[in-house]
Amino acid sequence: MINVTNPATGALISQVLEHTEDEIKAKLENGEKAFETWSSINAHARSRLLRNWSAIILKKKQEIAEVMTLENGKLLKESLGEVDYAVSYIDWYSEEAIRIYGRTVPASAESKRVIISRNPVGLVAAITPWNFPAAMMTRKAAPALAAGCTFIIKPAEETPLTTMKLIELAHEAGIPEEVIQYVNGDGAKIGSLFTESRSVRKLTFTGSTPVGKLLIKNSAQTVKNVTMELGGHAPLIVAKDADIDFAVKQTVLSKFRNAGQTCICANRVIVHEDILDAFSEKITEAAAGLQVGNGLVEDTDVGPIINKKGFEKIKSQINDAVEKGAEVLTGNAYSANEEKGTYFVYPTVLKNTERDMTIMQEETFGPVLPIISFKELDEAVALANDTAYGLAAYFFTNDYRVGTYLHDHLDFGIIGWNDGAPSGAHVPFGGMKESGLGREGGAEGIEPYLETKYLSIGNHM
């Protein structure tokens, strides 16, 4: 039995049954069998079912958002926004379903005809994180179902209820139960069952880089198609000519959403030395004004940290930075109740951080903003690229020469130029280096769920 608790209050929300190994294997077999039928349904019918699913979710938007805030801790307004974001993937791929085109190719001989077709890969297994329990699920499920694949998901143990509700609504929309399923239980055990199973032809995972590497390794034994959206350590560069007020506003939007517990939030703020003091003063004022508390309370700006492990990591990074000379401009304050299991970190701004500090080398996943200065643009690029990760990066400048230079030299898959919120269902999401393999979203997002089949027809008369 999995206890699902509210990270803001420690209250027990629900108890979820863990699936046994036999039950999981049975679900995998059912998903594989259902693929034969689902993949043969015409694309227009699949598109209509996805639109039905989208419409039903929107009718239940408030209910889903409240469940998400209860189990995740994020602000209710953020949860409502995430439901819309999740639905946007379903809507996008309902349209992509009817645009999976093949092609004919001129043959090398008059007696032949060549046809290229695109076909669904088969049963897709997904593993999703706790921080975006709705959007991470639909970003994987929608293109899989649109392509004609069947789908099974293992949601995070901290936040299974949102996923379970979405799948319940998918069935209500007319998508067969064996076509989209969920399993609950220990991540390592279920991950092994997914990678070992020959029923599963594709694995898609969003989470940490170490776990992603293990899943890639274990998937090799059955040569599975894999999509990996892994860790990030996003830099945010503020150039000398940037609009400081706008950069501060966008930095707050990026950094403190979901209490800084997002894979693409700004983790390292790199500011030109000429505007360092002005930017630091304004970002400190903005961060200090954010209200910390329960996400269900209307005036809350920053919710709880998901668990003790995450809380201790954040504290450790702040302490390391302070011990090595960082100046605390605001924050470095906490509210924790181990008995209840509730952990809050007040928005923290650190100045005079250096490259050797842990917070500059490792993803924080919390509401902490370290600032480091630069003089020359190539120095800022070197600081930004000094990481094994390459998921997201941001920069603020009104000089097109600076902007194009940064775009060309930053090694990241997602870049925001004067934009702290670049995500969307219509654009490809994914990283370079150790931040992952493949893309989700946009026209590119359906490609990993398709195989290419080539047919050569001999015209013997």
QUIURGI-V53703 format. One record per residue. N is the residue number from 0. SS is DSSP state (~ for helix, > for strand, _ for the rest). NEAR is the number of other ideal C-beta (glycine too) atoms within 8 Angstrom. Layout:
# QUIURGI-V53703
<<N,SS,NEAR> <N,SS,NEAR>>
This chain:
# QUIURGI-V53703
<<0,_,6> <1,>,11> <2,>,6> <3,>,13> <4,>,10> <5,_,10> <6,_,15> <7,_,11> <8,_,7> <9,_,10> <10,_,6> <11,>,7> <12,>,9> <13,>,7> <14,>,8> <15,>,11> <16,_,7> <17,_,9> <18,_,10> <19,_,6> <20,~,7> <21,~,6> <22,~,9> <23,~,13> <24,~,10> <25,~,8> <26,~,12> <27,~,16> <28,~,9> <29,~,10> <30,~,16> <31,~,11> <32,~,8> <33,~,12> <34,~,13> <35,~,7> <36,~,8> <37,~,14> <38,_,10> <39,_,5> <40,_,9> <41,_,5> <42,~,11> <43,~,8> <44,~,8> <45,~,14> <46,~,13> <47,~,9> <48,~,12> <49,~,16> <50,~,11> <51,~,10> <52,~,13> <53,~,12> <54,~,9> <55,~,11> <56,~,15> <57,~,9> <58,~,6> <59,_,10> <60,~,11> <61,~,7> <62,~,8> <63,~,15> <64,~,13> <65,~,11> <66,~,11> <67,~,16> <68,~,15> <69,~,10> <70,~,17> <71,~,16> <72,_,13> <73,_,12> <74,_,10> <75,~,11> <76,~,6> <77,~,11> <78,~,16> <79,~,11> <80,~,8> <81,~,14> <82,~,15> <83,~,9> <84,~,12> <85,~,15> <86,~,12> <87,~,10> <88,~,15> <89,~,15> <90,~,12> <91,~,12> <92,~,15> <93,~,14> <94,~,9> <95,~,13> <96,~,15> <97,~,8> <98,~,6> <99,_,11> <100,_,5> <101,_,7> <102,>,6> <103,>,8> <104,>,7> <105,_,5> <106,_,9> <107,_,4> <108,_,5> <109,_,5> <110,_,6> <111,>,11> <112,>,8> <113,>,12> <114,>,11> <115,>,12> <116,>,8> <117,>,10> <118,>,10> <119,>,11> <120,_,13> <121,_,12> <122,>,15> <123,>,17> <124,>,14> <125,>,15> <126,>,15> <127,_,15> <128,_,9> <129,_,9> <130,_,11> <131,_,10> <132,_,19> <133,_,15> <134,~,11> <135,~,12> <136,~,16> <137,~,13> <138,~,15> <139,~,17> <140,~,13> <141,~,14> <142,~,16> <143,~,15> <144,~,18> <145,~,17> <146,~,13> <147,_,11> <148,_,16> <149,>,15> <150,>,15> <151,>,16> <152,>,17> <153,>,15> <154,_,14> <155,_,10> <156,_,11> <157,_,11> <158,_,14> <159,~,16> <160,~,14> <161,~,16> <162,~,15> <163,~,11> <164,~,12> <165,~,14> <166,~,12> <167,~,8> <168,~,12> <169,~,11> <170,~,11> <171,~,7> <172,_,11> <173,_,7> <174,_,10> <175,_,10> <176,_,6> <177,_,9> <178,_,12> <179,>,14> <180,>,13> <181,>,11> <182,>,12> <183,_,12> <184,_,12> <185,_,7> <186,~,11> <187,~,6> <188,~,9> <189,~,14> <190,~,14> <191,~,9> <192,~,12> <193,~,13> <194,~,14> <195,~,8> <196,_,11> <197,_,4> <198,_,10> <199,>,16> <200,>,9> <201,>,17> <202,>,16> <203,>,15> <204,>,14> <205,>,11> <206,_,10> <207,_,7> <208,~,11> <209,~,6> <210,~,11> <211,~,13> <212,~,8> <213,~,9> <214,~,15> <215,~,11> <216,~,7> <217,~,11> <218,~,12> <219,~,8> <220,~,7> <221,~,10> <222,_,5> <223,_,11> <224,>,8> <225,>,13> <226,>,16> <227,>,12> <228,>,15> <229,_,16> <230,_,11> <231,_,13> <232,_,12> <233,>,15> <234,>,15> <235,>,15> <236,>,15> <237,>,15> <238,_,14> <239,_,6> <240,_,7> <241,_,13> <242,_,8> <243,~,11> <244,~,7> <245,~,10> <246,~,12> <247,~,12> <248,~,10> <249,~,15> <250,~,16> <251,~,12> <252,~,10> <253,~,16> <254,~,11> <255,~,14> <256,~,10> <257,~,11> <258,~,14> <259,~,13> <260,_,11> <261,_,9> <262,_,11> <263,_,10> <264,_,13> <265,>,13> <266,>,11> <267,>,14> <268,>,13> <269,>,14> <270,>,14> <271,>,13> <272,~,8> <273,~,5> <274,~,12> <275,~,12> <276,~,6> <277,~,8> <278,~,14> <279,~,13> <280,~,8> <281,~,11> <282,~,15> <283,~,11> <284,~,8> <285,~,11> <286,~,16> <287,~,9> <288,_,6> <289,_,12> <290,_,8> <291,>,12> <292,_,11> <293,_,9> <294,_,16> <295,_,9> <296,_,7> <297,_,4> <298,_,6> <299,_,13> <300,_,8> <301,>,13> <302,_,15> <303,_,12> <304,>,14> <305,_,11> <306,_,10> <307,~,8> <308,~,6> <309,~,13> <310,~,14> <311,~,8> <312,~,11> <313,~,14> <314,~,10> <315,~,9> <316,~,15> <317,~,14> <318,~,8> <319,~,11> <320,~,14> <321,~,11> <322,~,6> <323,_,9> <324,_,7> <325,_,13> <326,>,7> <327,>,11> <328,>,9> <329,>,10> <330,_,14> <331,_,7> <332,_,7> <333,>,9> <334,>,9> <335,>,8> <336,>,9> <337,_,6> <338,_,5> <339,_,7> <340,_,11> <341,>,12> <342,>,15> <343,>,12> <344,>,17> <345,_,13> <346,_,15> <347,>,15> <348,>,14> <349,>,17> <350,>,10> <351,_,9> <352,_,13> <353,_,10> <354,_,8> <355,_,6> <356,_,14> <357,~,9> <358,~,15> <359,~,11> <360,_,9> <361,_,7> <362,_,9> <363,_,11> <364,_,8> <365,_,14> <366,_,15> <367,>,15> <368,>,14> <369,>,14> <370,>,16> <371,>,14> <372,>,9> <373,>,13> <374,_,6> <375,_,6> <376,~,10> <377,~,7> <378,~,9> <379,~,14> <380,~,11> <381,~,8> <382,~,13> <383,~,14> <384,~,9> <385,_,6> <386,_,10> <387,_,5> <388,>,14> <389,>,11> <390,_,19> <391,>,14> <392,>,13> <393,>,17> <394,>,16> <395,>,14> <396,_,13> <397,_,6> <398,_,8> <399,~,5> <400,~,6> <401,~,12> <402,~,11> <403,~,8> <404,~,9> <405,~,17> <406,~,9> <407,~,6> <408,~,9> <409,_,13> <410,_,7> <411,_,14> <412,_,13> <413,>,13> <414,>,12> <415,>,14> <416,>,11> <417,_,10> <418,_,8> <419,_,12> <420,_,8> <421,_,10> <422,_,9> <423,_,7> <424,_,11> <425,_,6> <426,_,9> <427,_,11> <428,>,13> <429,_,14> <430,_,15> <431,>,8> <432,>,9> <433,_,9> <434,_,16> <435,>,13> <436,>,7> <437,_,10> <438,_,13> <439,>,13> <440,_,15> <441,_,10> <442,~,7> <443,~,8> <444,~,15> <445,~,13> <446,~,8> <447,~,13> <448,~,13> <449,>,12> <450,>,7> <451,>,8> <452,>,8> <453,>,7> <454,>,8> <455,>,8> <456,>,8> <457,>,6> <458,_,8> <459,_,4> <460,_,2>>
